[in-house]
Amino acid sequence: MDKLRGRAETLKIARLLDVEPDTLAFLRTLPVDDVRRFREQSVAALFDRAPEMLDRIASATKLVPAGVAAAISQKALGPRLAAAVAGRLEPARAADIIEKLPVPFTAESCGHLDPRRIKGIVDRLDENLVVRIAVALAERGDHLTMGRFVGHLPDSALRRILPQVDDAAVLRTGFAIDIPERLGQIIELMGPERLASVIASAAGEGLWPEALAVAGMVTGEQRGRIASLAASQPQDRLDTLVTTVAAQDLWESLLPLVALLGEDERRAVAALPSLRGADVLGGVVHAVVATGLWAEFLPLVQALPEESRKVVADTAGALPAADLDALALEVDKRDLWELVMPLVELMDDEAKTRIFELPAFAP
């Protein structure tokens, strides 16, 4: 999950700094909580040290009717500067002016607004206007800005917005959401049929990373529901999930979901063509070594055809001694020997000897 969260945070910082995301690719290698704090510090640095000119303009807008201030914002300031000025106003005054502006202008301005000012302004806007702005943002494809706003929207507004935006926009916005604690309630508002449609769109539109990110931000029954919906996709579409995960090394996001599947669903995943190749299976073994997700991985291994299990066994048997010992310790700690011993039986004699000579087996 951290890899996807890091990807989202990097995109948000790139938007904030108005640079290409690739120039900040190095941020993806850092702890995601550090990157998030850097984003918050960047917001403070950019918006708290605004030029005095903005405060003078903001003070001037208080002297004229909201309609006049709106006309000045639209004709003289433009979306970026208007958003900067709005961030220097009291939320109630900013809301009064926004209600006089054309929705397309407001939608364009939203991306430049101080994120810390969003809640205070949204809470004072007419709900009809909030809905229209949200739909306009979706039509613009501005999912990063939607991700900033959606966590602050009341349920009543979300119920009206969701039917007006397509499934891909829902996934992309969920991926970028600034307040992930709201995702669970948003999913409940969507209802089971819409959630199924959204997950199907992940398969059809190449949005598996976004779907995995959303699944990683919800908990309990909702996460299991998303896992089951993904596993129920036609085999050719489900296979694209595995190939995407392998290409982007997202096993730490996928394997915990596979562990939530029922036996039939897990067998459907294990039968995928992409899980027959030595490259993919070898890659997942090394990812599991790095993440320690043996308890999540081994039930899937048990469902693989024998030739695929042999690839896993050979890859595991060839691991460095330190990794093998860590595997044995984890297996012992979580009492996973019943799942591991069939793999050991598939190893050649040299690998078996290495396994039983590990410190974890010392008396």
ABEGO torsion letter per residue (X at the ends): XAAAAAAAAAAAAAAAAGBBAAAAAAAAABBAAAAAAAAAAAAAAAAAABBAAAAAAAAAAAABBAAAAAAAAAAAAEAAAAAAAAAABBAAAAAAAAAABBAAAAAAAAAABBAAAAAAAAAABBAAAAAAAAAAAAAAGBAAAAAAAAAABBAAAAAAAAAABBAAAAAAAAAABABAAAAAAAAAAAEAAAAAAAAAAAAAAGAAAAAAAAAAABBEAAAAAAAAAAAABBAAAAAAAAAAAAAAGAAAAAAAAAAABBAAAAAAAAABAAAABAAAAAAAAAAAAAAGAAAAAAAAAAABBAAAAAAAAAAAAABBAAAAAAAAAAAAAAGAAAAAAAAAAABBAAAAAAAAABAAABX
